[in-house]
Amino acid sequence: MITAVCPGSFDPVTLGHVDIITRAASIFDKVYVAVLVNPKKSPLFDEQERVELLKRSTAHLDNVEIESFNGLLADFVEMKKSRIIVKGLRAVSDFEYEFQMALANRKLSPNIETVFLTTSADNMFLSSSVVKQIAGFGGDISGFVPPEVCERIYERLGPKD
């Protein structure tokens, strides 16, 4: 059984995230979606909310489990008895950062491989930051996030007029 870990902050989860998770689930037998807890950031949604929203957004995927973690990703990957990290790439700028992280994780645990999946063209511009910014100005984010996530963002940032 081949297990992969798909990490991120997912604040909030976007359709781009769901696309990468869905595609990873079609490649690997088991995918753990690891919600990063970073004490240096002030997320829109707390750890439990992000896990809940991801569970709802990926409920159609039988081989996906959502968990939060803090600490080193390499440690989480090993704890899950995996060797594979799946990361989505939107642009060359993503690759530069993710490549550095892949090398760092490999140095921490030489058995870990990072697999990059390129986003679909529809999601190339999409990020959690863009979603929050558009929602904060009252823009329509329904085409960017799953429906249950859309409602929660508007509850947090104000209703769309």
C-alpha positions as CSV (number, residue, x, y, z in Angstrom):
1,M,0.0,0.0,0.0
2,I,1.5,3.4,-1.1
3,T,0.7,6.2,1.3
4,A,1.2,9.9,0.6
5,V,1.0,13.1,2.7
6,C,-0.4,16.3,1.3
7,P,0.5,19.1,3.7
8,G,-0.6,22.7,3.9
9,S,-2.2,25.4,5.9
10,F,-5.5,25.2,4.0
11,D,-6.7,28.6,5.4
12,P,-9.2,28.3,3.8
13,V,-9.3,25.2,1.6
14,T,-9.8,26.2,-2.1
15,L,-11.0,24.3,-5.1
16,G,-7.3,24.2,-6.1
17,H,-6.5,22.3,-2.9
18,V,-9.4,19.9,-3.5
19,D,-8.1,19.3,-7.1
20,I,-4.6,18.4,-5.9
21,I,-6.0,16.1,-3.1
22,T,-8.4,14.4,-5.5
23,R,-5.7,13.8,-8.0
24,A,-3.3,12.5,-5.3
25,A,-6.1,10.2,-4.1
26,S,-6.4,8.7,-7.6
27,I,-2.6,7.9,-7.6
28,F,-2.0,6.7,-4.1
29,D,-3.7,4.1,-2.0
30,K,-4.0,6.4,1.0
31,V,-3.6,10.1,1.3
32,Y,-3.2,11.9,4.6
33,V,-4.0,15.6,4.3
34,A,-1.9,17.3,7.0
35,V,-3.1,20.6,8.2
36,L,-0.2,22.7,9.4
37,V,-0.4,24.4,12.7
38,N,1.9,27.4,12.6
39,P,2.0,29.4,15.8
40,K,3.6,32.3,14.0
41,K,0.5,32.9,11.8
42,S,-2.9,34.2,12.7
43,P,-5.2,32.0,10.6
44,L,-8.8,32.9,9.6
45,F,-9.9,29.5,10.7
46,D,-8.5,27.7,13.7
47,E,-7.0,24.2,13.5
48,Q,-10.3,22.3,14.2
49,E,-12.2,24.4,11.7
50,R,-9.7,23.8,8.9
51,V,-9.8,20.1,9.6
52,E,-13.6,20.1,9.6
53,L,-13.8,22.1,6.4
54,L,-11.3,19.8,4.7
55,K,-13.3,16.7,5.8
56,R,-16.4,18.1,4.3
57,S,-14.7,19.1,1.1
58,T,-13.1,15.7,0.6
59,A,-15.9,13.5,2.0
60,H,-16.3,12.0,-1.5
61,L,-12.8,10.5,-1.3
62,D,-12.7,7.2,0.6
63,N,-9.0,7.0,0.8
64,V,-8.3,10.4,2.3
65,E,-7.9,11.2,6.0
66,I,-7.5,14.7,7.4
67,E,-5.3,15.4,10.4
68,S,-3.6,18.4,11.9
69,F,0.0,18.5,13.0
70,N,2.7,20.8,14.4
71,G,6.4,20.3,14.2
72,L,8.4,18.9,11.3
73,L,6.6,17.6,8.2
74,A,9.3,14.9,7.9
75,D,8.4,13.6,11.3
76,F,4.7,13.5,10.4
77,V,5.4,11.7,7.2
78,E,7.4,9.0,9.0
79,M,4.7,8.7,11.7
80,K,2.2,7.9,9.0
81,K,4.6,5.3,7.6
82,S,4.8,7.2,4.3
83,R,7.7,8.2,2.1
84,I,5.9,10.6,-0.2
85,I,4.9,14.2,0.1
86,V,2.5,15.6,-2.5
87,K,2.7,19.3,-3.2
88,G,0.7,21.3,-5.7
89,L,2.4,23.9,-8.0
90,R,0.8,26.9,-9.6
91,A,3.8,28.8,-11.0
92,V,7.5,28.8,-11.2
93,S,7.6,30.9,-8.0
94,D,5.9,28.0,-6.1
95,F,8.5,25.6,-7.4
96,E,11.5,27.6,-6.1
97,Y,10.1,27.5,-2.5
98,E,8.8,24.0,-2.7
99,F,12.0,22.7,-4.1
100,Q,13.9,24.1,-1.1
101,M,11.4,22.5,1.2
102,A,11.7,19.1,-0.6
103,L,15.5,19.2,-0.2
104,A,15.2,20.1,3.5
105,N,12.8,17.2,4.1
106,R,15.0,14.9,2.2
107,K,18.0,15.9,4.3
108,L,15.9,15.3,7.5
109,S,14.7,12.0,6.2
110,P,16.6,10.5,3.2
111,N,13.7,8.2,2.4
112,I,11.2,10.9,1.7
113,E,10.4,11.8,-1.9
114,T,8.4,14.9,-2.8
115,V,6.0,14.6,-5.8
116,F,4.8,17.8,-7.5
117,L,1.4,18.0,-9.2
118,T,0.8,21.0,-11.4
119,T,-2.5,22.7,-10.8
120,S,-5.2,22.7,-13.5
121,A,-5.2,25.8,-15.6
122,D,-8.5,26.9,-14.0
123,N,-6.7,27.2,-10.6
124,M,-3.3,28.7,-11.5
125,F,-4.1,32.0,-9.9
126,L,-5.9,30.6,-6.9
127,S,-4.6,30.9,-3.4
128,S,-6.1,31.1,0.1
129,S,-4.8,34.7,0.3
130,V,-6.5,35.7,-2.9
131,V,-9.8,34.1,-1.7
132,K,-9.6,36.0,1.6
133,Q,-8.8,39.3,-0.1
134,I,-11.7,39.0,-2.6
135,A,-14.1,37.9,0.2
136,G,-13.0,40.8,2.4
137,F,-14.0,43.2,-0.3
138,G,-17.4,41.5,-0.8
139,G,-16.5,39.7,-4.0
140,D,-18.0,36.5,-5.2
141,I,-15.7,33.6,-4.2
142,S,-18.2,30.8,-5.0
143,G,-16.1,29.7,-7.9
144,F,-13.0,29.4,-5.8
145,V,-13.9,27.4,-2.8
146,P,-16.3,24.5,-2.0
147,P,-19.9,25.7,-1.1
148,E,-19.6,24.9,2.7
149,V,-16.3,26.8,2.8
150,C,-17.8,29.8,1.0
151,E,-20.5,30.2,3.6
152,R,-18.0,30.0,6.5
153,I,-15.7,32.6,4.9
154,Y,-18.6,35.0,4.5
155,E,-19.6,34.4,8.1
156,R,-16.1,35.3,9.2
157,L,-15.3,38.2,6.8
158,G,-18.8,39.6,6.3
159,P,-21.7,38.8,3.9
160,K,-21.5,39.3,0.2
161,D,-23.9,41.9,-1.0
